[in-house]
Amino acid sequence: MACDLWLVPLVDVLCHSPDNPFADEIAVYDKALGEAGLPPVPVYAYMPGLTGDVAPIAGFDYDALHLLRSAYLLQLSGLAVTPVDALGGDYEQLLEMFEPTARQSHLVWHFDHAGAYVPLDFPAPVSTDDLMEAGGPLGSAHGLLRELEFVAPAIGIDPANPPAAPLPPAAPTELEEPASVPYDDNPFARERHVWLGLHAAATRSLAQGSMIVFS
C-alpha cells in the first residue's frame, strides 16, 4: 500500500477562492488550533513564482513509513537502530511501550492516508474529535523537520547535507497499489527514501508557506 504527499500553497489566490477545495479542512484546522491557543493556518499574499497549484512532492509505501517511525522511536528511547527486512509486529509493540512519547511526535503520531502538516511551530500534534473525524492529528512542519534531523544519523544521513530527494510520483498513486520505488542496496534504503521525501516536503512547506497533505 502506498501514499503520496502533496504541497498545498497557503496563498490567497487559492485559500480565498470560493472554489478552494481545502476550505472545509482549513476551517477544522483553524478551530483546533484556536482551541489549543495557537494561531490559525497562515495564508500568505501572492508571491511571484508561486501559484495556487497543488503539486505532488513525494511518494512511498506505508511499511517504509512505519520503518522510519520505528527507527525514530528507537533512537529517541536510546535503543539500537538496526536494519530490518519487514515490519512485523515490532512496530506495534514499540507504539504500545512508548505511546506517551509517540503521541508527542509529529513524525509518528499522524494518520498515513489523511491529515496534514501546517507551517506553524507547536510542540506536539494537535488532536481533537473534529480532527480525528476529518483525517487525524494535525502536525507542525517545523516539528516534523526537527524530528527528521534527529533520526537522520541513525539511518546514515547527514541532516546538514542530505542526498537529493527522489522525484515525486509522475501520477497519483492508488491506495492499494505498491509504491514504485527503485531502492538502492543501503540497509536502510526504505527508511532513507521516506526520510528524503518527508524532508523535501517539510523544507518546501516552510520555505513556501505550504501545507503538506497525505493522500
DRENDREN-184782 format. One record per residue (C-alpha): residue number from 1; residue in one letter; x, y, z. Coordinates in steps of 0.02 Angstrom, whole numbers. Example, Ala and Ser with C-alpha at 12.3 -4.5 7.8 and 13.67 -1.06 7.14 Angstrom:
// residues 2
ZATI; 1; A; 615; -225; 390
ZATI; 2; S; 684; -53; 357
***
This chain:
// residues 215
ZATI; 1; M; 0; 0; 0
ZATI; 2; A; 64; 171; -47
ZATI; 3; C; 33; 353; -7
ZATI; 4; D; 78; 517; -88
ZATI; 5; L; 125; 684; -11
ZATI; 6; W; 59; 845; -88
ZATI; 7; L; 104; 1026; -58
ZATI; 8; V; -42; 1146; -45
ZATI; 9; P; 17; 1328; -60
ZATI; 10; L; -64; 1432; 76
ZATI; 11; V; -80; 1584; -35
ZATI; 12; D; -231; 1697; -51
ZATI; 13; V; -257; 1653; -235
ZATI; 14; L; -306; 1478; -176
ZATI; 15; C; -365; 1497; 3
ZATI; 16; H; -478; 1648; -29
ZATI; 17; S; -555; 1573; -184
ZATI; 18; P; -737; 1516; -168
ZATI; 19; D; -682; 1358; -258
ZATI; 20; N; -545; 1317; -132
ZATI; 21; P; -556; 1126; -115
ZATI; 22; F; -471; 1133; 56
ZATI; 23; A; -588; 1262; 134
ZATI; 24; D; -676; 1136; 248
ZATI; 25; E; -513; 1057; 306
ZATI; 26; I; -433; 1225; 344
ZATI; 27; A; -587; 1278; 444
ZATI; 28; V; -569; 1120; 551
ZATI; 29; Y; -382; 1153; 573
ZATI; 30; D; -414; 1335; 623
ZATI; 31; K; -541; 1281; 753
ZATI; 32; A; -425; 1150; 827
ZATI; 33; L; -276; 1269; 829
ZATI; 34; G; -380; 1403; 913
ZATI; 35; E; -437; 1281; 1048
ZATI; 36; A; -253; 1241; 1079
ZATI; 37; G; -212; 1425; 1098
ZATI; 38; L; -120; 1432; 931
ZATI; 39; P; -139; 1550; 783
ZATI; 40; P; -239; 1495; 630
ZATI; 41; V; -167; 1417; 474
ZATI; 42; P; -65; 1557; 393
ZATI; 43; V; -122; 1623; 225
ZATI; 44; Y; 5; 1724; 128
ZATI; 45; A; -13; 1860; -2
ZATI; 46; Y; 29; 1813; -180
ZATI; 47; M; 215; 1793; -211
ZATI; 48; P; 294; 1797; -385
ZATI; 49; G; 330; 1622; -447
ZATI; 50; L; 208; 1538; -327
ZATI; 51; T; 34; 1496; -388
ZATI; 52; G; -110; 1410; -302
ZATI; 53; D; -70; 1247; -389
ZATI; 54; V; -67; 1090; -282
ZATI; 55; A; 80; 979; -327
ZATI; 56; P; 148; 809; -275
ZATI; 57; I; 312; 812; -179
ZATI; 58; A; 345; 630; -129
ZATI; 59; G; 278; 453; -131
ZATI; 60; F; 318; 297; -29
ZATI; 61; D; 239; 141; 41
ZATI; 62; Y; 161; 129; 212
ZATI; 63; D; 279; -5; 277
ZATI; 64; A; 430; 103; 237
ZATI; 65; L; 348; 249; 329
ZATI; 66; H; 321; 139; 482
ZATI; 67; L; 501; 79; 474
ZATI; 68; L; 560; 260; 484
ZATI; 69; R; 442; 294; 628
ZATI; 70; S; 507; 139; 716
ZATI; 71; A; 686; 200; 693
ZATI; 72; Y; 638; 368; 768
ZATI; 73; L; 558; 290; 923
ZATI; 74; L; 709; 176; 948
ZATI; 75; Q; 830; 321; 930
ZATI; 76; L; 728; 431; 1047
ZATI; 77; S; 721; 292; 1177
ZATI; 78; G; 909; 261; 1170
ZATI; 79; L; 890; 89; 1091
ZATI; 80; A; 991; 21; 945
ZATI; 81; V; 926; 59; 771
ZATI; 82; T; 961; -90; 659
ZATI; 83; P; 903; -133; 482
ZATI; 84; V; 751; -246; 469
ZATI; 85; D; 682; -336; 317
ZATI; 86; A; 499; -322; 360
ZATI; 87; L; 389; -226; 481
ZATI; 88; G; 319; -373; 580
ZATI; 89; G; 238; -340; 748
ZATI; 90; D; 386; -247; 823
ZATI; 91; Y; 320; -76; 775
ZATI; 92; E; 153; -102; 861
ZATI; 93; Q; 245; -161; 1016
ZATI; 94; L; 352; -4; 1011
ZATI; 95; L; 196; 104; 999
ZATI; 96; E; 121; 17; 1150
ZATI; 97; M; 282; 30; 1251
ZATI; 98; F; 314; 212; 1209
ZATI; 99; E; 138; 276; 1175
ZATI; 100; P; 156; 437; 1278
ZATI; 101; T; 315; 477; 1183
ZATI; 102; A; 236; 431; 1016
ZATI; 103; R; 89; 546; 1048
ZATI; 104; Q; 210; 692; 1061
ZATI; 105; S; 292; 654; 894
ZATI; 106; H; 243; 743; 733
ZATI; 107; L; 326; 605; 632
ZATI; 108; V; 246; 458; 723
ZATI; 109; W; 76; 518; 785
ZATI; 110; H; -4; 553; 617
ZATI; 111; F; -126; 465; 503
ZATI; 112; D; -48; 391; 346
ZATI; 113; H; -190; 417; 224
ZATI; 114; A; -257; 587; 277
ZATI; 115; G; -220; 737; 387
ZATI; 116; A; -93; 874; 362
ZATI; 117; Y; 60; 968; 423
ZATI; 118; V; 50; 1158; 427
ZATI; 119; P; 193; 1285; 431
ZATI; 120; L; 165; 1333; 613
ZATI; 121; D; 281; 1287; 756
ZATI; 122; F; 198; 1197; 902
ZATI; 123; P; 271; 1065; 1018
ZATI; 124; A; 156; 915; 993
ZATI; 125; P; 25; 861; 866
ZATI; 126; V; -145; 941; 891
ZATI; 127; S; -287; 815; 909
ZATI; 128; T; -473; 847; 931
ZATI; 129; D; -631; 747; 894
ZATI; 130; D; -661; 854; 739
ZATI; 131; L; -484; 824; 677
ZATI; 132; M; -497; 637; 704
ZATI; 133; E; -659; 632; 605
ZATI; 134; A; -583; 741; 468
ZATI; 135; G; -422; 642; 446
ZATI; 136; G; -315; 634; 601
ZATI; 137; P; -197; 737; 710
ZATI; 138; L; -130; 900; 640
ZATI; 139; G; 59; 910; 634
ZATI; 140; S; 186; 1051; 628
ZATI; 141; A; 306; 1059; 480
ZATI; 142; H; 434; 1135; 599
ZATI; 143; G; 414; 989; 721
ZATI; 144; L; 422; 862; 579
ZATI; 145; L; 584; 937; 516
ZATI; 146; R; 663; 934; 691
ZATI; 147; E; 620; 751; 713
ZATI; 148; L; 685; 705; 540
ZATI; 149; E; 850; 791; 581
ZATI; 150; F; 858; 696; 746
ZATI; 151; V; 836; 523; 669
ZATI; 152; A; 942; 555; 514
ZATI; 153; P; 1111; 496; 584
ZATI; 154; A; 1035; 331; 639
ZATI; 155; I; 996; 287; 458
ZATI; 156; G; 1157; 356; 386
ZATI; 157; I; 1101; 529; 329
ZATI; 158; D; 1192; 691; 368
ZATI; 159; P; 1046; 810; 401
ZATI; 160; A; 1155; 959; 359
ZATI; 161; N; 1197; 887; 188
ZATI; 162; P; 1066; 757; 139
ZATI; 163; P; 1063; 670; -30
ZATI; 164; A; 949; 736; -166
ZATI; 165; A; 767; 694; -139
ZATI; 166; P; 688; 566; -257
ZATI; 167; L; 571; 629; -392
ZATI; 168; P; 387; 638; -343
ZATI; 169; P; 265; 514; -422
ZATI; 170; A; 226; 551; -604
ZATI; 171; A; 42; 515; -569
ZATI; 172; P; -64; 494; -412
ZATI; 173; T; -36; 326; -329
ZATI; 174; E; -189; 222; -289
ZATI; 175; L; -204; 169; -107
ZATI; 176; E; -198; -17; -143
ZATI; 177; E; -55; -15; -268
ZATI; 178; P; 127; -34; -212
ZATI; 179; A; 242; 115; -219
ZATI; 180; S; 352; 107; -373
ZATI; 181; V; 520; 144; -292
ZATI; 182; P; 692; 88; -353
ZATI; 183; Y; 782; 58; -187
ZATI; 184; D; 971; 51; -179
ZATI; 185; D; 1071; -79; -81
ZATI; 186; N; 1087; 25; 77
ZATI; 187; P; 1024; -75; 228
ZATI; 188; F; 913; 74; 273
ZATI; 189; A; 859; 107; 93
ZATI; 190; R; 672; 109; 131
ZATI; 191; E; 687; 221; 284
ZATI; 192; R; 803; 338; 188
ZATI; 193; H; 682; 352; 42
ZATI; 194; V; 540; 405; 157
ZATI; 195; W; 655; 522; 254
ZATI; 196; L; 708; 611; 95
ZATI; 197; G; 529; 632; 37
ZATI; 198; L; 469; 698; 205
ZATI; 199; H; 620; 812; 219
ZATI; 200; A; 588; 886; 47
ZATI; 201; A; 406; 915; 94
ZATI; 202; A; 447; 995; 262
ZATI; 203; T; 581; 1111; 194
ZATI; 204; R; 472; 1164; 48
ZATI; 205; S; 325; 1188; 166
ZATI; 206; L; 424; 1310; 272
ZATI; 207; A; 508; 1398; 126
ZATI; 208; Q; 349; 1423; 25
ZATI; 209; G; 216; 1431; 159
ZATI; 210; S; 132; 1271; 103
ZATI; 211; M; 29; 1139; 191
ZATI; 212; I; 81; 956; 175
ZATI; 213; V; -63; 838; 138
ZATI; 214; F; -64; 648; 136
ZATI; 215; S; -167; 556; 6
***
